[in-house]
Amino acid sequence: MSRLPLPWLAAIAVALLSIAASMRIQPGVSPGTVASGEVRVEPGAVAAPRTDAPPEPGCAEELSTVERALGRPDGELSDDGVLQACTAAQIASAQSQTCAARVRSALASAGTCARAFGAVATCSASSAFASPDWTREMLRTASQPCRLRLVSSLHQARVVDAPLIEQVRSMADDETVPGRRARLWLALGSLERTAREGSSSARLAAATLDVRIAQRLHAARGYERIYMLEAAGNAACSGCTDDVRAAIASSDPTVRRAGVAAMRFRDDAEALAALCTALEDEPIEPVRELAAWSLRWSASSEITRAACLERAATSDLDDNVRTTAAQSLFALANRSPAAAAALARVTGEEDPHAVAWLSELRAEDLQPFDPLHALEDAP
């Protein structure tokens, strides 16, 4: 297999923006996406936190970008416009409590639930100034299309509390449309994993949710089994191990694929062995590709992990598998010397430190969210 030229490293970094979405299982994210369409929000339906202070100079430009994007229907907003709104929302929401509140106010007063609404909601959700209280109120009062976009934004939520988990769980229990119910459970998986790092009440809610996800997965069949495996993967569900093992051994490649992805946040030797075995021995290319993708989310046992990915990046017969394996090495390079060295060999770069530096430089691009793909329709 010929080596990849050094400029290809930049292409890897750019491609990483869309690879998670093409898999539709993001760490924190998964095949559940958000609804599209221009559906008008009832005037005054949501009371967002307000502040009488003017926008701070550090976020005035970003707020202007957000407001312009939210005021435009999808047909008038390009992909670049969506990405710009995402970036502006992320910067403004991280700036200060005041700026974060202004972004939330802009969302609450948006006239449509077009793609920009989903991008702004999702890209501002990771702010340390995010408000679970506001999210709960928005979920309670917003129109259904807006609500579904908000549900997808929960994958990126950094601040999670027990009442938010309970509200989304109740929504999932009450939902009768399979696609929407799937989306809610996928979000619950992400909320569980985030809540484990929160307050004592959030951690307790996460432990309770882990049990519920495990019970529901164990009883699930058909389509429900697939999305509950994906929810278990988002959660790094500790009670789901036996059902994930059974999925990986399934004769159905779709089930195997979901089972492989459910291992991605685990750091133990069993998970790494299962992922490497799938990457090397699985006969179905999309399953191997997802195994390569799944290996990027932990840096444990870095030498074994990097060797597994390097073999795939240089020897797999499928172009997509080779590319995804190289992308995973790139994603790991700034925190795994073994991955940096492996990627240097794959690309022909003489200095592994240069590879690690480029990976660190593009670290923010390795976040498991693509604002374009995350706004596509789901069943």
N, C-alpha and C positions, 0 to 999 in steps of 0.2 A: 504494500500500500504506500503510495507516495505521500510525502509529508505535506502538511498544509502550510502555505506561505504565511509569513508574519502578519501582513495586513489583514489576514483572515481573522486575527484576534479581535479586531474592531467589529468585524461582521458578526462574530460570536456575541459580543456585548449587545449589539443592536437586536440580534435575533432573540436574545433572552427576554426581551420585552414581550414577545408573543408566544413563546414556547409553552408557558404554563397554561395560557388560555387555550392553546390548541389541544392540550391534554384535558382541559376543563376540570382538572383537579388541582387546585392551588392550595399551599399550606396555609394555611389558612384559607384556601379557596378551593372550589371544586366544580364539578360539572354543572351545578346549579348556577344559572345566570339570572339576569333581571329582565323584566318585561320592557318592551319598547312601545312607542306610540305617543302621540301628542294628546294627552288627556288633561284637561284643565282642572286645576285644584280649586275647590270651593273657596271663594274669597273669605279670608279670615278664619279658615278651618284650623290652622295651626298657629299657636301662640309661641313663637320662638323667643328665646332669651333676648332682651333688648338692652341697648345701652345708648344713652344720650350723647356720649362722647363722640367726637368726630373720628373717622378712621385714622389710625396712627400713620405717620408719614411712611413708616417702614412697610406698610401693606396697602396703601391707597391704590397704587397701580394694580396690584394683584386683585383687589376687590373690584376694581373697575372691569378687569378682564372677566372675572367670575360673573358679574352682573350682566355684562354684554352677552356672554355665552348663554346664560340662563334665559335670556329674553328672546333667543332665536330658535325656531323650530329646526328639526333635524335636517330638513331639506336645504336649509340655508347655512348649516354649520359643517365645515369640513372635518376630516379626521384630525388634521393639524389643530383646528379650533377646539376639538374635544381635548386633545392632549395639552394644549395651552391652558384650558380651563382647569384641568386636573392639576397641572404644575402650580398654577396660581393659587388654587384652593389649598394645596398642601403647604405652600410657603406661608400664606396668610394665616392659616390655622395654627401653624407652629410658632408664629411671631409673638403672640400674646393672647391673654384671655379676651381682650377687647376685639382683636382681629378675628379670633375664632368665633366669637358671638356674632360678629358682622357677617361672616360666611353663613352661619346658621340662619340668620335673619334673611339673607338673600335666598336661601333654599326655601324657607317657609313662605316667602312671598312670590316664588316663581310661578309663572302663569301656566307652564306646561311641565310634563314629566318626561321630557325628551332626553336624548343621550347626555347632554350637558348636566342635567340634574343628577343622573347616576354617577357621572365622573366627579362632580363636585362633592357629592355625598361620600363617595368612596375615598377620594383622595384627601378629604379633611378628617376622615374617621380615625386616622392614626395619630392625630394630635393629642398631646398630653393634656390639652385644654378641652378635649371632647367632653360632652355632658351626657351621661346615660339618662338623666332626667329628661332632657330635651328629646333624645332619641325615642324614649318610651312614649312621650306625648305625640311626637310626629307619627310613630307607628300606629297610635291609637286613632288619630284624627285624619290622617292623609287619605287621599283616594287610593284605590287598590294599586294602580300602576306605580304611583309614587311609593307606596308602601313596599312593593316588591323590589324596587330599586334600593330602597333603604335597607331592606333585608340583605341584599347582596353587599352593601357597604359594611355590614357587621363583620365580614371576614377580615377587615382591616382594623377593626376597633382595638384601640389600645387600653381604653378605660371601660371595664365591664363590671357590673354589680349583679347581685343576686336577683333583684326585681326585674332587671332586663332579661336575664336568662329565663325567669319564670314566665314573663310576658310572651317571649318568643316560643317557649315550649307550649304554652296554652294556644297560641296561634297555630302551631303545628298540629296539635291534637284536634283542633276544630276544623282545619282545612280539609276539604273533600276533593279538591282537584289534585291528582297525583303529582303533576309537575310543580305546582306551587308548594305542596307539602314537602316534596323533595328539597326544594330550595330552602325551606325553613329548617329542615333537619341538617342540611349541609352547613348552614349558618350556625346552628346550635353546636355542631362539632367544633367550629372555629372559636365560638364563645367559650366553650369548655376549656380549650387549651389556653386561651388568654386568661381566663378567670383563675387558673391555677397559680398565677403569679400575682393575684390581687389580694384583697383583704381576707380576713378569716371567714367572713360570711360568703364572699365570692368563692373561696376555695371549697367551702362546704357545698355550695350550690354546684360547683364543678364535679365534686365527687358523686353527688346525687345524680347529676346528669349522665355521668359515665355509666352508672348502673342502668339507667333508662335506655341509653343508646345500645348497650350490650344486650339487654333483654329484647329490644325491638329488632336488632340485627339477628339474633338467634331465631326469632319467629318469622323472619321475613322470607318471602319467596318472590321470584320473578324480578320485576323492575324495582320493587321495594328493596330487595336484597342488594341490588347494585348501589342504589343511592345511600343505603345504610352502611354499606362497606365504605363508601366515600366519606360519609359523615364520621365514621369511626377513624378513618385516616386523618381527617381534619382535626379530630379531637386527640389523636394519639391515644385512643381508648385502651385503658389498661385491662378492662374486663372483656375485651373482644378477641383476645388472642386465639382461642380455639376456633372461633368462626372464621377468622382471617386465615389461619392455617388451612382450614377446609376449603376456603375459596381459592387459595393458591394451588391446591391440588385438584381443583375442579376440571372436568372435561370441557367446560364452556370457556372459550378464551375471553369473553367479555367479563365473566366472573373472575377469572384468573387476573385479568388486567386490574380490576378494582381491588382485588386482594393484594396484589403487588404494591399498588399505590398506598394502601393502608399501612404499609410497613415503614413509610418514608421518614417519620419523625422518631422512630425507635433507635436507640443507640446500642442495643445489645448484639451479641455475636449471632444469635439466631436470625435476627432481621437482616443483618448484613449478608449472611450466608444465603438467605432466601432470595435477596435481591440480585446478588452476583450469580446465583444459579439460574435465575430467570433470564438475566442478561446474556448468559453464555449458552444455555441449553434450550430455552423456549423456542419452539418452531415458528411462532406467529410474530411477524415483525412489530406490529403495534404494541404487543406485550413487552417485547425486548426494549422498544423505545421508551415505554413508560418506566421500565426498570432502570434504565439509564437516567431518566429524569428524576426518579425517586432517590437515587443515590446522592444527589446534591444537597439534600436538606439536613444532613448530619455530617460532621467531620470526624466522628469516632473511628477508631481503628484505621487511621488515615492511610497507612501503607497498603493494607489489603484493599481498601476502598479505591485508592488511586490506581492500583494495579489492575483491578477489575475494569475500571473505566478506560484505562489506557488500552487494554486488549480490545475492547469494543470499538474504541475510536480509530484503531489502526487495522482491525481484522474483520469486523462484522461485514457481512455481504450486503447489507442494506445501507444506502446513503443516509437515510433519516436517523437510523440507529447510531451510525458513526458520528454524525453531526451533533446529535443530542448528547452523546457521551463526551465529546469535546467541550460542549457547552457546560456540562456538569463539572468537568475539570476546571474550566474557567471560573465557574461560580464558587468553587472550593479553593482556588489558588491563593487568595489573600489570607486564608486561615489554615491552610494545609500545605506545608512545604513539599510533601510528597505529591500532591496534586499539581503544584506549580512546576515541579521537576518533570512530571509526566507530560504536562501540557507543552513544556518546552521541547520535549522530545517529539511530540506529535506535530508541532508546528515548525520545528527546525530552529527555533530560537535558541541561541547559545547560552543566554543568561536567564535562569529561572526567576531571579529577582525582578527582572523586567516584566515577566509575565505576572508575578504576584503584584507588582506595582500597578499594572494596568487593571488587574482585577479589583484592587482596592479603589482605584480611581473611579471605576464604574460600579462600585458596590451598591449605590442607590438604585441602579438599573436592574439589580438582581432581585428586587422585591417581587414576590409572587403575585403580581397584579398587573394586568394589561387593561387600561381603561377603555380601549376600543373593543376588544373581544368580550370584556366583562359586561358590555351593554347589549349584547345580542339577545335575541329571544330565546326562551326555553319553553318546552312543552307545558 
